[in-house]
Amino acid sequence: MTSAKRLLLMGGSPTHLRKARASGADIVWFRFPDETDPEDERGVEVVRADYADWQVLRPLVLEAHGRRPFDAAVSLTEPGLDPVARVNDLLGLGGTGYEVTHRFTDKSRMRAHLARTAPAGVRAVAAALVTGRDSLTRFGADHGYPFIVKPTCGTASFGVLKVDSEQETEAAWREVRRLRDSGHPLVHAYDLDEFLMEEYVDGPLCSAETFSFDGHHVVVAVTEAITEQSNHVHVGHALPARVDSGVEADVVRVTAAFLDAMGFRDGPTHTEFKLTPQGPVVIESQTRVGGALLGDLMETVYGLDLQELAFGWPLGLAEAPGERPAPRGAAASWLIVARPGTVREIQGLDTVLARPDTLGVDLWVGPGDTVRSFDGQWDGLGHVASRAEDTTSAIAHCRRSLAELRVLTD
């Protein structure tokens, strides 16, 4: 009898664990020390450690691998991407290594790499590190206003600033210093010391949801993103994106060229673009499945579960599809927000869940929980997702459900 494969799962949610279990592998789950819900951990070996610290993680991985070798290591959460890449290098597991992964997790490194290696059709955007207030004014003088300031690491649109004029550089510098010293939960999970200035790219936002099979990049979906103008947070996602076939073909082509230039060959990626008259421009990319229930949206519309595929492919349990899947209908998700305060009551949840067009509700709060000010996706309260025959209808269903689902705060 052949024993099951052995999988190292780095961080992530109970949903990630459930998808990993579908592979049939024996799982060792590395979790941060404060992640302690035993209901999430039944039937798996759990190692609690600050896995973002390589000096802490390395001996624990070697000890677990020595007891029984791992066949693959996977993470689908942003803090786990670099650590699992280091594990791939250390154990020779064949997955994406740290040199490649860190080009994605460090936005400054991505910009510098593209400036050196970008092929024809992949535009390299001007970028530089923030070193002080004067660096902001110099960048504006060299590249014009507006421009964008954001952390080199992180996620969920946290800390993204738009600088519209030289007069705003002082306020932007104060905000950078405030964010470095803030007590926001995101600061605990990421190193937010470095901030990047980027040339502003105007145009609609979309993303390519891709899975790569030994260098063959399959763009499963092109997703339309809706951004809150006040803080640049992505509040809505819908697929298929409402773009013409020529624009979609350009996104598919540029995605493959970009991933090749970055040296990425295996696994999921979520790559964000601005659509300009000169073609799609890469804004950033992550080596994981996109958030905001995008995995559920893709499974509904395209019939592929990219999270399960992320575990099955490195374990040798999945095959690469030959072509891009055709859509079956459409789906959308929207971020749930509420006024800051303490949650008193949640209204309309049962009504929304009973709707035939509801795809899912991912609500992270309940009575007594604290709602922070809405500064980034991290401050959202979850998502509501809907399906329909076309993208416009899916968005309308989603917005209607969002209006009925009310989180009341004191």
Summary of the structure (lengths in Angstrom):
residues: 410
radius of gyration: 21.1
end to end distance: 59.3
largest distance: 70.9
contacts: 1382
relative contact order: 0.11
helix: 36%
strand: 28%
